[in-house]
Amino acid sequence: MIIDKIPEFDDNQLLNLYRNAIRYLDHAEKRKEAGEILEAISSECQKI
């Protein structure tokens, strides 16, 4: 799953993933996954 790869992403990849996750919040079928991705990104950013 993409969440497992987040620690390997550079800043640009994280930004693109963040933008996509925000867009997916509007889609009911992808809302849960988008929330999980946003949480994982937030967690990764706190490590910095």
Secondary structure, 3 states (H helix, E strand, C coil): CHHHHHHHCCHHHHHHHHHHHHHHCCCHHHHHHHHHHHHHHHHHHHCC
